[in-house]
Amino acid sequence: MILDFDAELCCSCGACAVACMDQNDYDPKTGNAPFRTIFEMQHKDEKPVFTHYSVACMHCSPAPCITACPVGCLKKDPETDLTIFDTTDCIGCHSCSMACPFGAPSFNAQGKMEKCNGCYLRLQHGMEPACVRVCPTNALRMVTEEEYEAAHGSGSITETARDIAGRQI
């Protein structure tokens, strides 16, 4: 499964962030969240135009974070193919974050890794991820790799990933 984000439809309301924090019991005061946003300013007809990009875990296949973790905290969910984690044994070495081309894994106050898990438990129970469910403009969709490539063209997952990774600051 792939989280498909359409920046053209996004109104930057933040409903997805609130739903994610609620679903995963994240405290916004800590500054940690399994997602981050990037805003890019462009000039169009001499007017500034802001483009919003939601960057959570891209659930790469193969996922370099899985290989990088020396204690095996990360794995692929066999049912959804999402990159999931169990930080019970996390040693806080940051190897997963350094290996991730998107810098998706972050670390909480206890030094344990956290990132988007794609709401895999919701998916296993036939529900949409929390962020997808609340998006008022349908800018977020959970799709298969085949559906993504049918909508965006063959090989576009890699191109989109490179495009987003290039926007990191």
C-alpha positions as CSV (number, residue, x, y, z in Angstrom):
1,M,0.0,0.0,0.0
2,I,1.1,3.5,-0.8
3,L,0.0,6.8,0.7
4,D,-0.8,9.0,-2.3
5,F,-0.6,12.7,-1.6
6,D,-1.9,15.2,-4.1
7,A,-0.4,18.6,-3.3
8,E,-2.8,20.2,-5.8
9,L,-5.8,19.2,-3.7
10,C,-4.3,19.9,-0.3
11,C,-5.7,23.0,1.5
12,S,-3.1,22.8,4.3
13,C,-5.8,22.6,7.0
14,G,-3.8,20.2,9.2
15,A,-6.7,17.8,9.8
16,C,-4.4,14.9,8.8
17,A,-1.9,15.9,11.4
18,V,-4.5,16.2,14.2
19,A,-6.0,12.8,13.2
20,C,-2.5,11.2,13.2
21,M,-1.7,12.6,16.6
22,D,-5.0,11.5,18.0
23,Q,-4.8,8.0,16.5
24,N,-1.2,7.5,17.7
25,D,-1.6,9.4,21.0
26,Y,1.2,11.9,20.2
27,D,1.5,15.0,22.3
28,P,2.1,18.0,20.1
29,K,4.0,19.7,23.0
30,T,6.9,17.2,22.6
31,G,7.5,18.3,19.0
32,N,7.7,14.7,17.8
33,A,5.3,13.4,15.2
34,P,5.5,10.6,12.7
35,F,5.1,13.1,9.8
36,R,6.4,16.5,8.8
37,T,5.4,19.1,6.3
38,I,7.4,21.1,3.8
39,F,6.3,24.3,2.3
40,E,7.8,25.6,-0.8
41,M,7.3,29.1,-2.1
42,Q,7.1,29.8,-5.8
43,H,6.3,32.9,-7.7
44,K,3.5,32.8,-10.2
45,D,2.5,36.0,-12.0
46,E,4.5,37.9,-9.4
47,K,2.4,36.4,-6.6
48,P,3.8,34.0,-4.1
49,V,2.3,30.6,-4.2
50,F,2.9,28.1,-1.5
51,T,3.0,24.4,-2.2
52,H,2.5,22.0,0.8
53,Y,4.1,18.6,0.9
54,S,3.2,16.0,3.5
55,V,6.2,13.8,4.2
56,A,5.6,10.8,6.3
57,C,7.2,7.4,5.9
58,M,7.1,6.4,2.3
59,H,7.0,2.7,3.2
60,C,9.7,2.0,0.6
61,S,10.2,-1.4,-0.9
62,P,12.8,-2.4,-0.2
63,A,13.1,-0.2,2.9
64,P,16.7,0.8,3.8
65,C,15.6,1.5,7.4
66,I,14.9,-2.2,7.9
67,T,18.3,-3.2,6.8
68,A,20.0,-0.4,8.8
69,C,18.4,-1.3,12.2
70,P,20.9,-3.4,14.1
71,V,18.3,-4.8,16.5
72,G,15.5,-5.5,14.1
73,C,12.9,-3.0,15.2
74,L,11.5,-2.5,11.7
75,K,9.9,-5.0,9.4
76,K,7.3,-5.2,6.6
77,D,3.8,-6.1,7.6
78,P,3.0,-9.2,5.5
79,E,-0.6,-8.2,5.0
80,T,-0.2,-4.6,4.0
81,D,3.5,-4.4,3.0
82,L,3.8,-1.3,5.2
83,T,7.0,-0.7,7.1
84,I,6.0,-1.2,10.7
85,F,8.0,-1.1,13.9
86,D,8.3,-2.3,17.5
87,T,10.7,-0.1,19.5
88,T,10.9,-2.4,22.5
89,D,14.5,-3.2,21.7
90,C,15.3,0.2,20.0
91,I,18.7,1.4,21.2
92,G,18.3,4.9,19.7
93,C,21.3,4.6,17.4
94,H,19.6,6.6,14.6
95,S,20.8,4.1,12.0
96,C,17.3,3.9,10.6
97,S,16.9,7.7,10.3
98,M,20.3,8.0,8.6
99,A,19.5,5.2,6.1
100,C,16.1,6.7,5.2
101,P,16.3,8.9,2.1
102,F,13.4,11.0,3.5
103,G,14.5,11.2,7.1
104,A,11.2,9.9,8.2
105,P,12.1,8.2,11.5
106,S,12.3,10.6,14.4
107,F,13.1,10.0,18.1
108,N,10.9,10.6,21.1
109,A,12.0,11.9,24.5
110,Q,12.9,8.4,25.6
111,G,15.2,8.1,22.6
112,K,13.0,5.5,20.9
113,M,12.3,5.7,17.1
114,E,8.8,6.6,15.9
115,K,7.4,7.1,12.4
116,C,4.2,6.7,10.4
117,N,3.0,3.1,10.5
118,G,0.4,3.6,7.8
119,C,-2.3,2.9,10.4
120,Y,-1.7,-0.8,9.5
121,L,-4.0,-2.0,12.2
122,R,-6.8,0.1,10.9
123,L,-6.2,-1.3,7.4
124,Q,-6.2,-4.8,8.7
125,H,-9.7,-4.1,10.0
126,G,-11.0,-2.6,6.8
127,M,-10.6,1.0,7.8
128,E,-8.7,3.8,6.1
129,P,-5.6,5.4,7.8
130,A,-6.7,8.2,10.2
131,C,-5.2,10.9,8.0
132,V,-7.0,9.7,4.9
133,R,-10.3,9.4,6.7
134,V,-10.3,13.0,7.8
135,C,-8.9,14.8,4.7
136,P,-11.7,17.1,3.5
137,T,-10.3,17.5,0.0
138,N,-9.3,13.9,-0.7
139,A,-5.7,14.9,-1.1
140,L,-4.6,11.7,0.7
141,R,-5.5,8.2,-0.6
142,M,-4.2,4.8,0.3
143,V,-3.6,2.9,-3.0
144,T,-1.8,-0.1,-4.3
145,E,1.4,0.3,-6.2
146,E,-0.5,-0.7,-9.4
147,E,-3.2,1.9,-8.8
148,Y,-0.5,4.5,-8.1
149,E,1.4,3.8,-11.3
150,A,-1.9,3.6,-13.3
151,A,-2.8,7.1,-12.1
152,H,0.7,8.6,-12.3
153,G,2.6,6.5,-14.9
154,S,5.0,3.6,-14.6
155,G,8.1,4.3,-12.5
156,S,6.5,7.4,-11.0
157,I,6.8,6.2,-7.4
158,T,10.6,6.5,-7.7
159,E,10.3,9.8,-9.4
160,T,7.9,11.2,-6.7
161,A,10.2,9.9,-4.0
162,R,13.2,11.6,-5.5
163,D,11.2,14.8,-6.0
164,I,10.1,14.9,-2.3
165,A,13.5,13.9,-1.0
166,G,15.1,16.7,-3.1
167,R,12.8,19.2,-1.3
168,Q,14.1,18.4,2.2
169,I,15.9,21.3,3.9
